[in-house]
Amino acid sequence: MKLSKRLETVASMVTKGNRAADVGCDHGFVPIFLVESGISPLAVAADVRLGPLSRAKEHIKEHRLEEKIQEQTIYTHTNSINFKKTDVLYLFVKRVFDFVSSLIVSIVIIVPVAAIALVIFFKDPGNPFYLQERVGKGGKTLKILKFRSMKKNADQLEKYLTPGQIEEYKREYKLNDDPRLIGYKKSGDGSKCFGARIRQMSIDELPQIIYNICILGNMSVVGPRPILREELAENYTEYEEVKFLSVKPGLTGYWQAYARNNVGYDNHERQNMELYYVENKSICMDLKIIFKTVGAVFKKEGAK
């Protein structure tokens, strides 16, 4: 297919409302898009929505983008699309595994989940569950279900935290000694109170298996940990955001399993670990992360 013909195909498909996926920018900062129909990518071209088709052709010729257009892998706001059929197979196997494994685990944990909910209610009266808003695949708002490990109104930072603690929280979105945890009474309780215990064992994440992975399917067993929208904007570049949001967030992930909270945003290590998974994801890697997570939870490695 000639380049001009490819551009015409892209132009016609975009006007029909098909998905146009962001590949990146050329040297002139003109976005390049891939138009997808079904499983197979049909064509890639400069963003025809920025102007007439002739302008798109001019930019491709001027900046020698023919080579870039043929790149094997692209990252989008909605998908990570690879020209290889193995990627399609991976996504299919991953979803089947997510559903089957989460269904089995949900049946096993339903009674313990109910018991834990009662314990939380008696320790700190109120709804033992809460929906926490995060950013999901493609930038969509994701509401994850968790056990409440903190006291009621914990989002009112000024009520529980000192100015220094607020600064630490806004920097890392974690605290070494969080007074908002259920059962916290004095300094140092942040690692041994009831709220801290259920976090260290990742018990607070159990409802996500039933609600987010099994029922809704908007999370996976393995993937980057779901984070706040402002957390994403503050710690990732625009290009990194595109990659981060190209996969479903996970119950556990490469950063969660191998570093948990021992690695933070300050030196860009956490970002590098999350993006490393996105770029190298595979069935083998997912299984390694799952086994590593089980070991890390029982050893309480890096838990906060």
Secondary structure as UniProt FT lines:
FT   HELIX           3..15
FT   TURN            16..17
FT   STRAND          20..25
FT   TURN            27..28
FT   STRAND          31..37
FT   TURN            38..39
FT   STRAND          40..46
FT   HELIX           48..50
FT   HELIX           53..62
FT   TURN            63..65
FT   HELIX           66..69
FT   STRAND          73..75
FT   STRAND          80..82
FT   HELIX           85..123
FT   STRAND          129..135
FT   HELIX           137..139
FT   STRAND          141..147
FT   TURN            152..155
FT   HELIX           157..160
FT   HELIX           163..172
FT   TURN            179..180
FT   TURN            182..183
FT   TURN            187..188
FT   HELIX           189..191
FT   HELIX           194..200
FT   TURN            201..202
FT   HELIX           203..205
FT   HELIX           206..208
FT   HELIX           209..216
FT   STRAND          220..222
FT   HELIX           229..235
FT   HELIX           238..244
FT   TURN            245..246
FT   STRAND          250..252
FT   HELIX           254..258
FT   HELIX           260..262
FT   TURN            266..267
FT   HELIX           269..280
FT   HELIX           283..299
FT   TURN            300..302
//
